[in-house]
Amino acid sequence: MHVGEPELLGIKDLAHPDFGDAVSIKPGEIPVFWACGVTPQAVVMASRVPFAISHAPGHMFITDISDSYYHV
């Protein structure tokens, strides 16, 4: 979770986001950002791995198995 300046996260312009709808921040408002499924999706697509387990909208993938179990 990040509270504050979007630029610190690499977000250059909230009016032209890489994903999602544009937003405007009114005077006195503080922007808040949290992780979502788009970030890992972009990483998986860019890495071109042959297989990945992710989530469906509204249904995050949660497991009790450590990622080291799947390490190749």
DRENBA-146948 format. One record per residue: residue number from 1; residue in three letters; x negated, y, z of N, C-alpha, C, O, CB in turn. Coordinates in nm, 4 decimals, always signed. Atoms other than C-alpha are relative to their C-alpha. Glycine has a CB too. Layout:
# DRENBA-146948
i NUM aa ALA n.X X n.Y Y n.Z Z ca.X X ca.Y Y ca.Z Z c.X X c.Y Y c.Z Z o.X X o.Y Y o.Z Z cb.X X cb.Y Y cb.Z Z $
...
//
This chain:
# DRENBA-146948
i 1 aa MET n.X -0.0848 n.Y -0.1160 n.Z +0.0000 ca.X +0.0000 ca.Y +0.0000 ca.Z +0.0000 c.X -0.0893 c.Y +0.1221 c.Z +0.0000 o.X -0.1912 o.Y +0.1261 o.Z +0.0690 cb.X +0.0965 cb.Y -0.0002 cb.Z +0.1207 $
i 2 aa HIS n.X +0.0758 n.Y -0.1252 n.Z +0.0091 ca.X -0.1258 ca.Y +0.3477 ca.Z -0.0876 c.X +0.0970 c.Y +0.1161 c.Z +0.0157 o.X +0.2012 o.Y +0.1210 o.Z -0.0496 cb.X -0.0779 cb.Y +0.0102 cb.Z -0.1356 $
i 3 aa VAL n.X -0.0804 n.Y -0.1200 n.Z -0.0222 ca.X +0.0165 ca.Y +0.6755 ca.Z +0.0362 c.X -0.0853 c.Y +0.1187 c.Z -0.0401 o.X -0.1933 o.Y +0.1398 o.Z +0.0151 cb.X +0.0485 cb.Y +0.0117 cb.Z +0.1494 $
i 4 aa GLY n.X +0.0743 n.Y -0.1201 n.Z +0.0365 ca.X -0.0948 ca.Y +0.9917 ca.Z -0.1366 c.X -0.0292 c.Y +0.0117 c.Z -0.1482 o.X +0.0501 o.Y -0.0288 o.Z -0.2332 cb.X -0.1276 cb.Y +0.0039 cb.Z +0.0748 $
i 5 aa GLU n.X +0.0374 n.Y -0.0380 n.Z +0.1361 ca.X -0.2763 ca.Y +1.0975 ca.Z -0.4490 c.X -0.0058 c.Y -0.1179 c.Z -0.0978 o.X -0.0824 o.Y -0.2118 o.Z -0.0761 cb.X -0.1334 cb.Y +0.0686 cb.Z +0.0025 $
i 6 aa PRO n.X +0.0015 n.Y +0.1070 n.Z +0.0998 ca.X -0.2034 ca.Y +0.8762 ca.Z -0.7542 c.X -0.1358 c.Y -0.0134 c.Z -0.0695 o.X -0.1737 o.Y -0.1231 o.Z -0.1105 cb.X +0.1082 cb.Y +0.0249 cb.Z -0.1036 $
i 7 aa GLU n.X +0.1286 n.Y +0.0018 n.Z +0.0681 ca.X -0.5402 ca.Y +0.9711 ca.Z -0.9052 c.X -0.1000 c.Y -0.0942 c.Z +0.0669 o.X -0.1873 o.Y -0.1494 o.Z -0.0001 cb.X -0.0570 cb.Y +0.1397 cb.Z -0.0054 $
i 8 aa LEU n.X +0.0901 n.Y +0.0892 n.Z -0.0716 ca.X -0.7182 ca.Y +0.7689 ca.Z -0.6347 c.X +0.0204 c.Y -0.1458 c.Z -0.0402 o.X -0.0658 o.Y -0.2300 o.Z -0.0154 cb.X +0.0195 cb.Y +0.0155 cb.Z +0.1495 $
i 9 aa LEU n.X -0.0290 n.Y +0.1350 n.Z +0.0488 ca.X -0.5550 ca.Y +0.4585 ca.Z -0.7855 c.X -0.0249 c.Y -0.0121 c.Z -0.1503 o.X -0.0047 o.Y -0.1185 o.Z -0.2088 cb.X +0.1447 cb.Y -0.0376 cb.Z +0.0318 $
i 10 aa GLY n.X +0.0207 n.Y +0.0007 n.Z +0.1448 ca.X -0.6442 ca.Y +0.5544 ca.Z -1.1420 c.X +0.1228 c.Y +0.0396 c.Z -0.0789 o.X +0.1246 o.Y +0.0255 o.Z -0.2011 cb.X -0.0445 cb.Y -0.1350 cb.Z -0.0439 $
i 11 aa ILE n.X -0.1218 n.Y -0.0450 n.Z +0.0675 ca.X -0.2964 ca.Y +0.6883 ca.Z -1.2211 c.X -0.0197 c.Y +0.1465 c.Z -0.0358 o.X -0.0223 o.Y +0.2331 o.Z +0.0516 cb.X +0.1282 cb.Y -0.0206 cb.Z +0.0902 $
i 12 aa LYS n.X +0.0321 n.Y -0.1347 n.Z +0.0445 ca.X -0.3622 ca.Y +0.9962 ca.Z -1.4310 c.X +0.1204 c.Y +0.0921 c.Z -0.0071 o.X +0.1096 o.Y +0.2115 o.Z +0.0209 cb.X -0.0651 cb.Y -0.0058 cb.Z -0.1333 $
i 13 aa ASP n.X -0.1156 n.Y -0.0855 n.Z +0.0227 ca.X -0.0096 ca.Y +1.1178 ca.Z -1.4986 c.X +0.1275 c.Y -0.0790 c.Z +0.0276 o.X +0.1605 o.Y -0.1708 o.Z -0.0475 cb.X +0.0000 cb.Y +0.0558 cb.Z -0.1445 $
i 14 aa LEU n.X -0.1243 n.Y +0.0706 n.Z -0.0339 ca.X +0.3138 ca.Y +1.0022 ca.Z -1.3311 c.X +0.1077 c.Y +0.0185 c.Z -0.1058 o.X +0.2022 o.Y -0.0600 o.Z -0.1127 cb.X +0.0521 cb.Y +0.0479 cb.Z +0.1342 $
i 15 aa ALA n.X -0.0971 n.Y -0.0231 n.Z +0.1071 ca.X +0.5050 ca.Y +1.1465 ca.Z -1.6259 c.X -0.0229 c.Y -0.0954 c.Z -0.1174 o.X +0.0637 o.Y -0.1096 o.Z -0.2037 cb.X -0.0076 cb.Y +0.1455 cb.Z -0.0482 $
i 16 aa HIS n.X +0.0334 n.Y +0.0940 n.Z +0.1078 ca.X +0.3322 ca.Y +0.8920 ca.Z -1.8545 c.X -0.0667 c.Y -0.1249 c.Z +0.0582 o.X -0.1859 o.Y -0.1467 o.Z +0.0367 cb.X -0.0933 cb.Y +0.0674 cb.Z -0.1048 $
i 17 aa PRO n.X +0.0596 n.Y +0.1187 n.Z -0.0646 ca.X +0.2814 ca.Y +0.5666 ca.Z -1.6587 c.X -0.0330 c.Y -0.1098 c.Z -0.1011 o.X +0.0255 o.Y -0.1152 o.Z -0.2093 cb.X +0.0952 cb.Y -0.0556 cb.Z +0.1067 $
i 18 aa ASP n.X +0.0331 n.Y +0.1157 n.Z +0.0838 ca.X +0.1217 ca.Y +0.2545 ca.Z -1.8077 c.X +0.1156 c.Y -0.0995 c.Z -0.0037 o.X +0.1381 o.Y -0.1654 o.Z -0.1052 cb.X -0.1274 cb.Y -0.0690 cb.Z +0.0515 $
i 19 aa PHE n.X -0.1139 n.Y +0.0914 n.Z -0.0116 ca.X +0.4240 ca.Y +0.0528 ca.Z -1.6894 c.X +0.1137 c.Y +0.0723 c.Z +0.0699 o.X +0.0900 o.Y +0.1582 o.Z +0.1548 cb.X -0.0389 cb.Y -0.1297 cb.Z +0.0775 $
i 20 aa GLY n.X -0.1154 n.Y -0.0543 n.Z -0.0703 ca.X +0.7752 ca.Y +0.1457 ca.Z -1.5839 c.X +0.0410 c.Y +0.1387 c.Z -0.0461 o.X -0.0074 o.Y +0.1906 o.Z -0.1467 cb.X -0.0281 cb.Y +0.0036 cb.Z +0.1453 $
i 21 aa ASP n.X -0.0568 n.Y -0.1299 n.Z +0.0341 ca.X +0.9626 ca.Y +0.4716 ca.Z -1.5881 c.X -0.0810 c.Y +0.1130 c.Z +0.0609 o.X -0.1432 o.Y +0.0978 o.Z +0.1661 cb.X +0.1447 cb.Y +0.0085 cb.Z +0.0465 $
i 22 aa ALA n.X +0.0660 n.Y -0.1196 n.Z -0.0514 ca.X +0.8175 ca.Y +0.8165 ca.Z -1.5431 c.X +0.0747 c.Y +0.0495 c.Z +0.1241 o.X +0.1961 o.Y +0.0331 o.Z +0.1357 cb.X -0.0062 cb.Y +0.1115 cb.Z -0.1091 $
i 23 aa VAL n.X -0.0594 n.Y -0.0572 n.Z -0.1210 ca.X +0.8779 ca.Y +0.9828 ca.Z -1.2072 c.X -0.0565 c.Y +0.1396 c.Z +0.0204 o.X -0.1626 o.Y +0.1741 o.Z -0.0316 cb.X -0.0273 cb.Y -0.0900 cb.Z +0.1249 $
i 24 aa SER n.X +0.0499 n.Y -0.1322 n.Z -0.0368 ca.X +0.8438 ca.Y +1.3329 ca.Z -1.0743 c.X -0.0016 c.Y +0.0089 c.Z +0.1523 o.X +0.0856 o.Y -0.0454 o.Z +0.2201 cb.X +0.0879 cb.Y +0.1141 cb.Z -0.0628 $
i 25 aa ILE n.X +0.0137 n.Y -0.0190 n.Z -0.1439 ca.X +0.7298 ca.Y +1.4290 ca.Z -0.7268 c.X +0.0412 c.Y +0.1432 c.Z +0.0313 o.X -0.0173 o.Y +0.2385 o.Z -0.0203 cb.X -0.1466 cb.Y -0.0297 cb.Z +0.0489 $
i 26 aa LYS n.X -0.0497 n.Y -0.1323 n.Z -0.0370 ca.X +0.9210 ca.Y +1.7184 ca.Z -0.5743 c.X -0.0892 c.Y +0.0601 c.Z +0.1085 o.X -0.1563 o.Y -0.0132 o.Z +0.1812 cb.X +0.1473 cb.Y -0.0081 cb.Z +0.0485 $
i 27 aa PRO n.X +0.0793 n.Y -0.0632 n.Z -0.1055 ca.X +0.7513 ca.Y +1.9744 ca.Z -0.3490 c.X +0.0370 c.Y -0.0571 c.Z +0.1381 o.X +0.1545 o.Y -0.0700 o.Z +0.1725 cb.X +0.0210 cb.Y +0.1531 cb.Z -0.0020 $
i 28 aa GLY n.X -0.0210 n.Y +0.0568 n.Z -0.1327 ca.X +0.7070 ca.Y +1.8276 ca.Z -0.0018 c.X +0.0074 c.Y -0.1516 c.Z +0.0022 o.X -0.0012 o.Y -0.2114 o.Z +0.1095 cb.X +0.1243 cb.Y +0.0552 cb.Z +0.0581 $
i 29 aa GLU n.X -0.0033 n.Y +0.1461 n.Z +0.0062 ca.X +0.7336 ca.Y +1.4655 ca.Z -0.1219 c.X -0.1421 c.Y -0.0549 c.Z -0.0086 o.X -0.2318 o.Y +0.0101 o.Z -0.0623 cb.X +0.0841 cb.Y -0.0481 cb.Z -0.1209 $
i 30 aa ILE n.X +0.1293 n.Y +0.0681 n.Z +0.0054 ca.X +0.4433 ca.Y +1.2236 ca.Z -0.0831 c.X +0.0215 c.Y -0.1316 c.Z -0.0738 o.X +0.1052 o.Y -0.2123 o.Z -0.0332 cb.X -0.0598 cb.Y -0.0237 cb.Z +0.1446 $
i 31 aa PRO n.X -0.0176 n.Y +0.1259 n.Z +0.0730 ca.X +0.4073 ca.Y +0.9434 ca.Z -0.3388 c.X -0.0525 c.Y -0.1196 c.Z +0.0789 o.X -0.1527 o.Y -0.1094 o.Z +0.1497 cb.X -0.0703 cb.Y +0.0073 cb.Z -0.1349 $
i 32 aa VAL n.X +0.0380 n.Y +0.1252 n.Z -0.0656 ca.X +0.3856 ca.Y +0.5852 ca.Z -0.2076 c.X -0.0043 c.Y -0.1083 c.Z -0.1071 o.X +0.0858 o.Y -0.1181 o.Z -0.1904 cb.X +0.1003 cb.Y -0.0380 cb.Z +0.1161 $
i 33 aa PHE n.X +0.0191 n.Y +0.1054 n.Z +0.0994 ca.X +0.2571 ca.Y +0.2906 ca.Z -0.4114 c.X -0.0219 c.Y -0.1325 c.Z +0.0716 o.X -0.0844 o.Y -0.1367 o.Z +0.1776 cb.X -0.1197 cb.Y +0.0325 cb.Z -0.0940 $
i 34 aa TRP n.X +0.0216 n.Y +0.1328 n.Z -0.0563 ca.X +0.2651 ca.Y -0.0833 ca.Z -0.3413 c.X -0.0198 c.Y -0.0981 c.Z -0.1141 o.X +0.0170 o.Y -0.0711 o.Z -0.2284 cb.X +0.1188 cb.Y -0.0432 cb.Z +0.0906 $
i 35 aa ALA n.X +0.0306 n.Y +0.1005 n.Z +0.1015 ca.X +0.1562 ca.Y -0.3957 ca.Z -0.5242 c.X +0.1280 c.Y -0.0596 c.Z -0.0577 o.X +0.2307 o.Y -0.0686 o.Z +0.0097 cb.X -0.0881 cb.Y -0.1110 cb.Z +0.0591 $
i 36 aa CYS n.X -0.1120 n.Y +0.0672 n.Z +0.0647 ca.X +0.3873 ca.Y -0.5624 ca.Z -0.7716 c.X -0.0553 c.Y -0.1056 c.Z -0.0944 o.X -0.1769 o.Y -0.1212 o.Z -0.1059 cb.X +0.0908 cb.Y +0.1014 cb.Z -0.0763 $
i 37 aa GLY n.X +0.0421 n.Y +0.1077 n.Z +0.0892 ca.X +0.3767 ca.Y -0.8467 ca.Z -1.0216 c.X -0.0621 c.Y +0.0455 c.Z -0.1295 o.X -0.1228 o.Y -0.0357 o.Z -0.1993 cb.X +0.1145 cb.Y -0.0854 cb.Z -0.0308 $
i 38 aa VAL n.X +0.0551 n.Y -0.0485 n.Z +0.1261 ca.X +0.2720 ca.Y -0.6256 ca.Z -1.3128 c.X -0.1522 c.Y -0.0046 c.Z +0.0008 o.X -0.2134 o.Y -0.0384 o.Z -0.1005 cb.X +0.0479 cb.Y +0.1422 cb.Z -0.0276 $
i 39 aa THR n.X +0.1461 n.Y -0.0023 n.Z -0.0068 ca.X -0.0879 ca.Y -0.5946 ca.Z -1.1928 c.X -0.0601 c.Y -0.1376 c.Z -0.0267 o.X -0.1458 o.Y -0.1494 o.Z -0.1143 cb.X -0.0455 cb.Y +0.0506 cb.Z +0.1361 $
i 40 aa PRO n.X +0.0586 n.Y +0.1311 n.Z +0.0315 ca.X -0.1652 ca.Y -0.9686 ca.Z -1.1789 c.X +0.0376 c.Y -0.0488 c.Z -0.1396 o.X -0.0404 o.Y -0.1199 o.Z -0.2030 cb.X +0.0439 cb.Y -0.1027 cb.Z +0.1029 $
i 41 aa GLN n.X -0.0391 n.Y +0.0391 n.Z +0.1354 ca.X +0.0284 ca.Y -1.0198 ca.Z -1.5020 c.X -0.0962 c.Y +0.0593 c.Z -0.1012 o.X -0.1391 o.Y -0.0099 o.Z -0.1935 cb.X +0.1441 cb.Y +0.0446 cb.Z -0.0306 $
i 42 aa ALA n.X +0.0944 n.Y -0.0648 n.Z +0.0910 ca.X -0.1965 ca.Y -0.7696 ca.Z -1.6786 c.X -0.1369 c.Y -0.0655 c.Z +0.0070 o.X -0.2033 o.Y -0.0815 o.Z -0.0954 cb.X -0.0116 cb.Y +0.1487 cb.Z +0.0322 $
i 43 aa VAL n.X +0.1299 n.Y +0.0663 n.Z -0.0170 ca.X -0.5065 ca.Y -0.9397 ca.Z -1.5344 c.X +0.0006 c.Y -0.1361 c.Z -0.0687 o.X -0.0943 o.Y -0.1698 o.Z -0.1395 cb.X -0.0342 cb.Y -0.0160 cb.Z +0.1502 $
i 44 aa VAL n.X -0.0092 n.Y +0.1317 n.Z +0.0622 ca.X -0.3916 ca.Y -1.2855 ca.Z -1.6455 c.X -0.0001 c.Y +0.0127 c.Z -0.1519 o.X -0.0679 o.Y -0.0637 o.Z -0.2207 cb.X +0.1265 cb.Y -0.0733 cb.Z +0.0474 $
i 45 aa MET n.X -0.0055 n.Y -0.0184 n.Z +0.1453 ca.X -0.3117 ca.Y -1.1598 ca.Z -1.9943 c.X -0.1368 c.Y +0.0414 c.Z -0.0554 o.X -0.1790 o.Y -0.0079 o.Z -0.1600 cb.X +0.1061 cb.Y +0.1056 cb.Z -0.0365 $
i 46 aa ALA n.X +0.1297 n.Y -0.0474 n.Z +0.0465 ca.X -0.6463 ca.Y -0.9817 ca.Z -2.0271 c.X -0.1077 c.Y -0.1075 c.Z +0.0106 o.X -0.1988 o.Y -0.1119 o.Z -0.0721 cb.X -0.0415 cb.Y +0.1222 cb.Z +0.0789 $
i 47 aa SER n.X +0.1023 n.Y +0.1031 n.Z -0.0193 ca.X -0.8471 ca.Y -1.2788 ca.Z -1.8965 c.X +0.0196 c.Y -0.1186 c.Z -0.0929 o.X -0.0727 o.Y -0.1973 o.Z -0.1134 cb.X +0.0003 cb.Y -0.0476 cb.Z +0.1438 $
i 48 aa ARG n.X -0.0317 n.Y +0.1054 n.Z +0.0970 ca.X -0.6773 ca.Y -1.5161 ca.Z -2.1422 c.X -0.0245 c.Y -0.1405 c.Z +0.0555 o.X -0.0711 o.Y -0.2289 o.Z -0.0163 cb.X -0.0824 cb.Y +0.0196 cb.Z -0.1260 $
i 49 aa VAL n.X +0.0129 n.Y +0.1333 n.Z -0.0592 ca.X -0.6829 ca.Y -1.8096 ca.Z -1.8996 c.X +0.1045 c.Y -0.0924 c.Z -0.0619 o.X +0.2111 o.Y -0.0460 o.Z -0.1023 cb.X +0.0161 cb.Y +0.0056 cb.Z +0.1552 $
i 50 aa PRO n.X -0.0945 n.Y +0.0913 n.Z +0.0635 ca.X -0.5128 ca.Y -2.1232 ca.Z -2.0332 c.X +0.1236 c.Y -0.0309 c.Z +0.0842 o.X +0.2246 o.Y -0.0773 o.Z +0.0312 cb.X -0.0696 cb.Y -0.1273 cb.Z -0.0330 $
i 51 aa PHE n.X -0.1123 n.Y +0.0339 n.Z -0.0867 ca.X -0.2842 ca.Y -2.1627 ca.Z -1.7313 c.X +0.0004 c.Y +0.0931 c.Z +0.1201 o.X -0.1048 o.Y +0.1235 o.Z +0.1762 cb.X -0.0073 cb.Y -0.1478 cb.Z +0.0453 $
i 52 aa ALA n.X -0.0121 n.Y -0.0842 n.Z -0.1191 ca.X -0.1532 ca.Y -1.9401 ca.Z -1.4528 c.X +0.1379 c.Y -0.0184 c.Z +0.0605 o.X +0.2356 o.Y -0.0408 o.Z -0.0110 cb.X -0.0253 cb.Y +0.1493 cb.Z -0.0342 $
i 53 aa ILE n.X -0.1273 n.Y +0.0055 n.Z -0.0713 ca.X +0.1196 ca.Y -1.9544 ca.Z -1.1891 c.X +0.0269 c.Y +0.1396 c.Z +0.0524 o.X -0.0586 o.Y +0.1997 o.Z +0.1176 cb.X -0.0019 cb.Y -0.1065 cb.Z +0.1166 $
i 54 aa SER n.X -0.0322 n.Y -0.1365 n.Z -0.0417 ca.X +0.2958 ca.Y -1.6272 ca.Z -1.1229 c.X +0.1346 c.Y +0.0015 c.Z +0.0717 o.X +0.1531 o.Y -0.0685 o.Z +0.1712 cb.X +0.0022 cb.Y +0.0960 cb.Z -0.1218 $
i 55 aa HIS n.X -0.1295 n.Y -0.0166 n.Z -0.0646 ca.X +0.6522 ca.Y -1.5304 ca.Z -1.0364 c.X +0.1038 c.Y +0.0356 c.Z -0.1057 o.X +0.0711 o.Y +0.0561 o.Z -0.2226 cb.X -0.0063 cb.Y +0.1089 cb.Z +0.1107 $
i 56 aa ALA n.X -0.1087 n.Y -0.0512 n.Z +0.0817 ca.X +0.9879 ca.Y -1.4367 ca.Z -1.1815 c.X +0.0511 c.Y +0.1259 c.Z +0.0699 o.X +0.0386 o.Y +0.1367 o.Z +0.1918 cb.X +0.1150 cb.Y -0.1076 cb.Z -0.0195 $
i 57 aa PRO n.X -0.0489 n.Y -0.1217 n.Z -0.0653 ca.X +1.1443 ca.Y -1.0948 ca.Z -1.1191 c.X +0.0908 c.Y -0.0322 c.Z +0.1188 o.X +0.1879 o.Y -0.1068 o.Z +0.1065 cb.X +0.0753 cb.Y +0.0871 cb.Z -0.1007 $
i 58 aa GLY n.X -0.0780 n.Y +0.0227 n.Z -0.1208 ca.X +1.2793 ca.Y -1.0923 ca.Z -0.7652 c.X -0.0333 c.Y -0.1280 c.Z +0.0731 o.X +0.0274 o.Y -0.1577 o.Z +0.1760 cb.X +0.1427 cb.Y -0.0005 cb.Z -0.0336 $
i 59 aa HIS n.X +0.0367 n.Y +0.1284 n.Z -0.0594 ca.X +1.1129 ca.Y -1.4262 ca.Z -0.6841 c.X -0.1518 c.Y -0.0132 c.Z +0.0001 o.X -0.2100 o.Y -0.0691 o.Z -0.0929 cb.X +0.0657 cb.Y -0.1183 cb.Z -0.0771 $
i 60 aa MET n.X +0.1456 n.Y +0.0070 n.Z -0.0087 ca.X +0.7525 ca.Y -1.3954 ca.Z -0.5717 c.X -0.0441 c.Y -0.1428 c.Z +0.0304 o.X +0.0234 o.Y -0.2156 o.Z +0.1032 cb.X -0.0528 cb.Y +0.0967 cb.Z +0.1079 $
i 61 aa PHE n.X +0.0569 n.Y +0.1325 n.Z -0.0242 ca.X +0.5382 ca.Y -1.7096 ca.Z -0.5734 c.X -0.0786 c.Y +0.0042 c.Z +0.1306 o.X -0.1758 o.Y +0.0787 o.Z +0.1427 cb.X -0.0913 cb.Y -0.0453 cb.Z -0.1189 $
i 62 aa ILE n.X +0.0655 n.Y +0.0057 n.Z -0.1302 ca.X +0.4361 ca.Y -1.7907 ca.Z -0.2155 c.X -0.0335 c.Y -0.1460 c.Z +0.0294 o.X +0.0490 o.Y -0.2349 o.Z +0.0081 cb.X +0.0907 cb.Y +0.0615 cb.Z +0.1128 $
i 63 aa THR n.X +0.0412 n.Y +0.1367 n.Z -0.0291 ca.X +0.2414 ca.Y -2.0969 ca.Z -0.1087 c.X -0.0843 c.Y -0.0035 c.Z +0.1268 o.X -0.1390 o.Y +0.0987 o.Z +0.1683 cb.X -0.0783 cb.Y -0.0597 cb.Z -0.1185 $
i 64 aa ASP n.X +0.0861 n.Y +0.0152 n.Z -0.1164 ca.X +0.0606 ca.Y -2.2322 ca.Z +0.1955 c.X -0.1315 c.Y -0.0670 c.Z -0.0376 o.X -0.2098 o.Y -0.1050 o.Z +0.0494 cb.X +0.0710 cb.Y -0.0805 cb.Z +0.1084 $
i 65 aa ILE n.X +0.1239 n.Y +0.0617 n.Z +0.0474 ca.X -0.2185 ca.Y -2.3750 ca.Z -0.0195 c.X -0.0999 c.Y +0.1109 c.Z -0.0328 o.X -0.0682 o.Y +0.2043 o.Z -0.1065 cb.X +0.0261 cb.Y -0.0912 cb.Z -0.1253 $
i 66 aa SER n.X +0.1048 n.Y -0.0993 n.Z +0.0236 ca.X -0.5421 ca.Y -2.1757 ca.Z -0.0215 c.X -0.0415 c.Y +0.0011 c.Z -0.1464 o.X -0.0389 o.Y -0.1023 o.Z -0.2133 cb.X -0.1216 cb.Y -0.0278 cb.Z +0.0892 $
i 67 aa ASP n.X +0.0442 n.Y -0.0094 n.Z +0.1385 ca.X -0.6659 ca.Y -2.0486 ca.Z -0.3555 c.X -0.1261 c.Y -0.0823 c.Z -0.0253 o.X -0.1522 o.Y -0.1209 o.Z -0.1392 cb.X -0.0247 cb.Y +0.1451 cb.Z -0.0369 $
i 68 aa SER n.X +0.1208 n.Y +0.0811 n.Z +0.0169 ca.X -0.9915 ca.Y -2.2396 ca.Z -0.2934 c.X +0.0354 c.Y -0.1435 c.Z -0.0432 o.X -0.0464 o.Y -0.2112 o.Z -0.1054 cb.X -0.0814 cb.Y -0.0024 cb.Z +0.1315 $
i 69 aa TYR n.X -0.0451 n.Y +0.1330 n.Z +0.0416 ca.X -0.7913 ca.Y -2.5616 ca.Z -0.3457 c.X +0.0053 c.Y -0.0091 c.Z -0.1528 o.X -0.0216 o.Y -0.1150 o.Z -0.2096 cb.X +0.1390 cb.Y -0.0318 cb.Z +0.0606 $
i 70 aa TYR n.X -0.0153 n.Y -0.0019 n.Z +0.1456 ca.X -0.7365 ca.Y -2.4589 ca.Z -0.7099 c.X -0.1273 c.Y +0.0426 c.Z -0.0725 o.X -0.1307 o.Y +0.0448 o.Z -0.1956 cb.X +0.1129 cb.Y +0.0925 cb.Z -0.0383 $
i 71 aa HIS n.X +0.1230 n.Y -0.0482 n.Z +0.0613 ca.X -1.0910 ca.Y -2.3344 ca.Z -0.7690 c.X -0.0603 c.Y -0.1071 c.Z -0.0909 o.X -0.0713 o.Y -0.2235 o.Z -0.0522 cb.X -0.1011 cb.Y +0.0416 cb.Z +0.1080 $
i 72 aa VAL n.X +0.0591 n.Y +0.0926 n.Z +0.0981 ca.X -1.2482 ca.Y -2.4946 ca.Z -1.0762 c.X -0.1504 c.Y +0.0073 c.Z +0.0075 o.X -0.2194 o.Y -0.0627 o.Z -0.0666 cb.X +0.0478 cb.Y +0.0319 cb.Z -0.1436 $
//
